[in-house]
Structures are given as C-alpha cells and as structure tokens.
Amino acid sequence: MPRRPPELLTFQVDAFADVVGAMTDLAGGGPDEATGWLTLQPAFDGEAAPPPRATFGFFTSRGPYVPVCNWVPGEHTRQGIAYTALGVQHGAGGKLEGWLAERGHPLVEGWEVISDHPTRGLVVAVPPRQDHETVLVWLLHAADLVCPVQLTGEWRAMVYRR
C-alpha cells in the first residue's frame, strides 16, 4: 500500500502551536499508540545559499549543509523502556552534543545520546511523555546554532502519518 504524502505545515520559530498540536496527535496516548513522525527544515536567506559541494563532496564526513531535524515518537526501546527519538542531521562535521553544550544548548536533563556521528547526525532518546513544546524549541534552537547561513525564522514541518 502506498504511503500518504506528508502534510506540510509552515510556521515561524516563535509561533508553532500547529506543530505542537500535530506532535500531540502523532504521539497518541502513549508509546504504543504513535501514528507518525515529523521532519523539520528551516528556511534560509536565498542570497546566502549553501556553497556547492566539492566534486567529490559525497566522500566527506558531513551531513546536509542546512540542518534537518526529525521527531519520531514511540517505536523505539532502550533497555526495555520506550522513548521518542530526536535527530539532527547537520553539516558541521564532528560530534554535535558537546558542540551544542559549549554554546549553551546542552541536552535537557533525562535525555540520552543514542548516536552522535558527523554524517548521520545526532540521535537523542527522549522520555515519551516529554513536553512537546520543550522538544520542539530545543530542536529549532539546535538547528539554528549549527546552520552556517542566516535562517529567516520560517520553518517547514512535514507531518508523516501511518
């Protein structure tokens, strides 16, 4: 059966009630009732477009120049405990957790790094009942910090439903 196309929500960095509502809907009543996930991408100043990758740029250990964030509730377990997965793919190279902490944006207490890789990005386990607004604000700020071009404040959320 073909997948439904994602629903697109456009929002501002300081006005994201629709996205929090979608997160609440997608998370369902708990980890076993999650019905989808989000992918978040920032808009950036078109005049500050990313430079082209080198001819052999696909051999580098860097992710996308403009970060891509993911929020996937409920289907993961770690030591038998369900968690929500957050992901930040980025082109900064190196490990992101320490880099963010050095800039005053550490992980929220109780969150745990699952993976921190220069190409695949940062993946974090978040308790399934974590406040959605806290998660969203953390992701948006992390992406803003790691992005090498000026962001406009506008974002797109692709809402994938199962």
Residue pairs with C-beta under 8 A, 6 or more apart in sequence:
3 160
4 160
4 161
6 39
6 158
6 159
6 160
6 161
7 22
7 158
7 159
7 161
8 156
8 157
8 158
8 159
9 18
9 19
9 22
9 156
9 157
9 159
10 154
10 155
10 156
10 157
11 18
11 19
11 154
11 155
11 157
12 153
12 154
12 155
13 140
13 144
13 151
13 153
13 154
13 155
14 153
16 133
16 136
16 140
16 155
19 38
19 40
19 136
19 157
20 132
20 133
20 136
22 38
22 157
22 159
23 38
23 71
23 73
23 132
23 135
23 136
24 132
25 35
26 34
26 35
26 36
26 37
26 38
26 73
26 159
26 161
27 33
27 34
27 73
27 74
27 84
27 128
27 132
28 34
28 35
28 73
28 74
30 74
30 82
30 128
31 73
31 74
31 75
31 82
31 83
31 84
31 128
32 74
32 82
33 74
34 72
34 73
34 74
34 75
35 161
35 162
36 159
36 160
36 161
36 162
37 70
37 71
37 72
37 73
37 160
38 70
38 71
38 72
38 157
38 158
38 159
38 160
39 68
39 69
39 70
39 157
39 158
39 160
40 68
40 69
40 70
40 71
40 139
40 140
40 143
40 155
40 156
40 157
40 158
41 66
41 67
41 68
41 69
41 155
41 156
41 158
42 66
42 67
42 140
42 143
42 144
42 147
42 151
42 152
42 154
42 155
43 151
43 152
43 153
43 154
43 155
43 156
44 66
44 147
44 149
44 150
44 151
44 152
45 149
45 150
45 151
45 152
48 149
48 150
49 149
50 65
50 66
50 148
50 149
51 65
53 60
54 60
60 93
61 93
61 118
61 119
62 91
62 92
62 93
62 118
62 119
63 89
63 90
63 91
63 118
63 119
63 120
63 121
64 89
64 90
64 91
65 91
65 148
65 149
66 91
66 147
66 149
67 88
67 89
67 90
67 91
67 142
67 143
67 146
67 147
68 87
68 88
68 89
69 86
69 87
69 88
69 89
69 139
69 140
69 142
69 143
70 85
70 86
70 87
70 88
70 89
71 84
71 85
71 86
71 87
71 135
71 136
71 139
72 84
72 85
72 86
72 87
73 84
73 85
73 128
74 82
74 84
74 128
76 82
76 83
76 84
76 85
76 125
77 83
78 112
78 114
78 125
82 128
83 112
83 125
83 126
83 127
83 128
84 125
84 126
84 127
84 128
84 130
84 135
85 114
85 123
85 124
85 125
85 126
86 111
86 122
86 123
86 124
86 126
86 135
86 138
86 139
87 121
87 122
87 123
87 124
88 96
88 121
88 122
88 139
88 142
88 143
88 146
89 120
89 121
90 96
90 121
90 122
90 143
90 146
90 147
91 146
91 148
92 99
92 146
92 148
93 118
94 118
95 116
95 117
95 118
95 122
96 116
96 121
96 122
96 142
96 146
97 107
97 113
97 116
97 122
99 146
100 106
100 107
100 142
100 145
100 146
101 107
103 145
105 138
105 141
105 142
105 145
107 113
107 124
108 126
108 130
108 134
108 138
110 126
110 127
110 130
111 124
111 125
111 126
111 127
111 130
112 124
112 125
113 122
113 123
113 124
113 125
114 123
114 124
114 125
115 121
115 122
115 123
116 122
116 123
122 142
126 135
140 155
143 151
144 151
